Amino acid sequence: MTLSGHDLRSPTEKADLAAALAGDEDAFRRLTEGYRRELHLHCYRMLGSFQDAEDALQETLLRAWRYLTSFEGRSAFRAWLYRIATNVCLSEGARRRVELPPLPAAFADLVGSDTEPVSNLSPYPDALLAELEASWGIPDAQYDLHESVQLAFLAAVQLLPPRQRAVLILRDVLGWSASEVADLLDSTTASVNSALQRARATLDQQRQAGRLHTGRTVPSNEIEQSLVRRYLEAWDSGDIDRLVGLLKHDAVLTMPPWPLRYTGRDAIGKFFATVPAGGALEQFRLIPTRANRQPALAYYRFAPTGPGYRALGLLVLTIDGDAIAEITVFHDPAVVLRFGLPTSLAIDYPTT
C-alpha cells in the first residue's frame, strides 16, 4: 500500500470527520493532527524553505477546513490533504521570487563573480524529523527518509520546474503510483511519466556536475561524533589546517541563498582564513545540534557591546565515510531559534 492508500479507518476518525463536517473545529484539529508533520515536510521538500513550508501548511489546513464538504470519501483523506498541500506549493512556487538578504561586505565581491544558482534552502531540525521515523517505510519509494532530506538533494530538486518537482517527490520520495499522481495533479499517467523522466534526467545532470552525490557512506555514530568533536576542537583553537584536514579533498562549502560555492580543501581553507572575522575563529562559539539527518553547529560571534556571543546562523556538515564532504552555511540568526537554541551565549557558556 502506498502512502496515498491510507484512509480513515477507526470509528473515532470517522466520528471526527462527521463532527468536522457539522462545523466542529476541535474535531477537525483532531482529524488532521496526525498528518501535520508529514504535510509540513512535504511542503518543505516542495519549497526548500522551513518558513515557507510553515506558511504553506497553514494555508493547506485553512483550505481543508474551508472545503471539507467537498471531501466525498472517494479517495483517501490523506491523499486529499496531499492534493491541497501540493496545489498550495505549486501556486506559491509559481509566484515566488527568492529575495536575497543583505550581504555581508566580505561576500560581496565573491557573489558577483560566482555562477552558483540562488537557492531558497533552509535547514530542518532533526527533532521534528524524528516524529516521522516510526511511521516511515515506503516500499515503492526510491529515496528513504534520510536521503530525501539531504540538503544537496533538496537544492537539486529546487532547480526543477514546480510540476516536475511535485511529480518527483510524489513518485520517488513518497512512493505514489503514476496513476495516483496523475489523479492528484488532474493530469494523465503519460504526462506524469514524462515529467518524472525529465526530472530524473535533471538530477542525473546535477550528479554528473558534482552537485549531487548518491551512495555516500553513512558514518557510524562513533565516527560522526569523533568528527564533530575534532571540528569543534580545531575551531576553538583557531587551527584552520586541522579544520581542512577533516575534509574530503573535493569537499564543497555553500551558503544558501547566496550564490556561493567553494570547492576543494584549499578554497575552503582560504574561506575560513579570510571571511569569518578575518580568520579570527576565536571570536566564535559553536553549539552542536542536528539538521536534515546530519550533524550541525549553531555559530555565535562575540559581541563587544554584550551580552557575550550573539547567534549568527548554522553550519550543517555532510559526512561521507570518515571525512566531511560538504559544509552548508546558513547565515541567518532566525534559523537558530527554530532549533530551540538561545539567541545569545554568556562568556562562559559550555559549547560541548
Secondary structure, 3 states (H helix, E strand, C coil): CCHHHCCCCCHHHHHHHHHHHCCCHHHHHHHHHCCHHHHHHHHHHHHCCHHHHHHHHHHHHHHHHHCHHHCCCCCCHHHHHHHHHHHHHHHHHHHCCCCCCCCCHHHHHHHHCCCCCCCCCCCCEHHHHHHHHCCCCCCCCCCCCCHHHCHHHHHHHCCCCHHHHHHHHHHHHCCCCHHHHHHHCCCCHHHHHHHHHHHHHHHHHHHHCCCCCCCCCCCCHHHHHHHHHHHHHHHHCCCHHHHHHCEEEEEEEEECCEEEEEECHHHHHHHHHHCHHHHCHHHEEEEEEEECCEEEEEEEEEECCCCEEEEEEEEEEEEECCEEEEEEEECCHHHHHHCCCCCEECCCCCCC
